[in-house]
Amino acid sequence: MLNLERIQKAQQRMKQQNIDAYLILTHDDYIYFFGEDRYQPRAIIPAEGQPIVVTFSGEEEEVRESLGVEDVRIFGSVGQQIKDVVQVMRGMIGKKEKLTIGVQMWFSTPAFLLNMFQRANPMVNVVDIASVMDELRMVKDASEIALMQRAAEIAVIGMETAVKTLKAGITENKVAAEIEYAMRKSGGHGVATPVFVNSGIRSGWLHGTASDKVIETGDLVVIDLVPRYKGYCANLCRTFVIGDPTVKQFNMFETYKSAQAAGIEALKPGAKMREIDAVAKQVFIENGYGDFYIAGISHSIGLSFEETPAPTIHPGDSGIQISDGMTVTVGHPVLSVPGTGGVRLEDTFHISNGAAQPLTAFPSELVL
């Protein structure tokens, strides 16, 4: 259902920043304002007035009923969709020479659609809507935390399945398939990032996937899960060894475990993101892995798997302070050592009552 309070807060910030309207092209902000998702979410929130939803003709009745939006524009093709948006923009321009339209500039923004929009609207100046939305979405309300907690529970079910499935001789892809099936069966609505099952030398990859590689005895295996529930995410990552760990593998695992613990301890209101990094990096240095540390051990999470503050993407975010109500992960980068592989542990937290409250809860043990 339409969240008028969130829309009004966004409109107030748009007016302060001289942004005439927000053109929504992404799932996360569509869910944030309208409380549901669509395959191709399209909406316009003007700085003043009621929101406009642009949707396919077969969805009109349901959209009007479920969202309670009065202005619903109907399209039969992408070209018609763009035409409708153009008409709305021209109707808004009035005496202005140029409109300033905000658009989310993030992972899932469809570049081709944005390009079509800009070419069809020469009277429009497109700007990043982050200055309006980041501060609003950074702090989660109770309803959002409840959805993220459910996503976290689904992530734990996925990890439990991974532990039961992992063995020498099975492929990464088969393990990933069992994990995804278990999370879907438990109520998950897909994943925000592909299920990572990275084994052996591939465990050292910064970003992962699941391949046809056969998992072998002695392999480190990094399992990273980011299931969605009603649009909201939780991140859980663990590393396991198939068989008995080597001294090096055990040392890397214990180092990462200590570094994550130090980061969690520092995760308090008033602390800056760079301070979380600093304490984790110090553990790496003390254990002889300082050269392998990748900055950005913590980032925000919610409707997107990586939200502001996201220091690995925007280094300037390292100066953002932690506050009550934020949801963040600790354990983002992999400890990758050539010739050995990689180790990573990641959990999701809600900052409440002055401390980091865990949303994910799963043992951190190297041996299955």
BELQUIWO-V196965 format. One line per field, one symbol per residue. phi: phi as a letter, one per 40 degrees, with the letter a starting at -180 (. if undefined). burial: b if it has 16 or more other ideal C-beta (glycine too) atoms within 10 Angstrom, else e. Layout:
phi = ???
burial = ???
This chain:
phi = .dbcccccccccccccbfbcabccbbcccccdcbgabbcbcaabbccbhccbbbacdcbdcccccccgcccbcbbbacccdccccccccccccfcccacbbcbcbadcccccccccccccbccbbcbccdcccdccccbccccccccccccccccccccdcdccccachccdcccccccccccccchcbgbcbdccbbbgccccccbbabbccccbdgccbcbbbbcbbfgcbabbbbbbbcgcccdccccccccccccccccccccbdgccdccccccccccdccbgbdcbcbchcbacaicbcabccbcccbdcccccccadgcbbbbhccccbbdgbhbbababbbbcafgacccccaadbbccc
burial = ebbeebbeebbebbeeeebbbbbbbbbbbbbbbbbbebeebbbbbbbeeebbbbbbeeeeeebeeebebeebbbbeeeeebbebbbebbeebeeeeeebbbbbbebeeeeeebbebbeeebeebebbebbebbbeebbebeeebbebbbbbbbbbbbbbebbeebbeeebbbebbbebbbebbeebebbebbbebbbbbbbbbbbeebbbeebebeebbbbbbbbbbbbbbbbbbbbbbbbbeebeeebebbbebbbebbbbbbebbbbebbbbbbbbbbbebbeebebeebbebbbbbbbbbbbbbbbbbbeeeebbebebeebbbbbbbbbbbbbeebbbbbbbbbbbbeeeebeebbebebebee
